């Protein structure tokens, strides 16, 4: 699914823009979510084949992905709950 609408739910301030985070992930980045789960973030694209996304895979399951429009939201455009991953990734980046 494409990410057309922006995020849903509560928003939180981020230190980095989506574009900065996307560039810093490179071939993948491991970090701990705010719920202390080990997460692997990778760069991807939405279902439309165009929109850049950051994909979050946990130890036990896939958490979803985030695009520029839903960066800083608790829930992605696709309604996946990704706030615990976005917030921790943002804090992990230099």
Secondary structure, 3 states (H helix, E strand, C coil): CCCCCCCEEEECCCCCCHHHHHHHHCCCEEEECCCCCEEEEEEEECCCCCCEEEEEEECCCEEEEECCCCCCEEECCCCCECHHHHHHHHHHCC
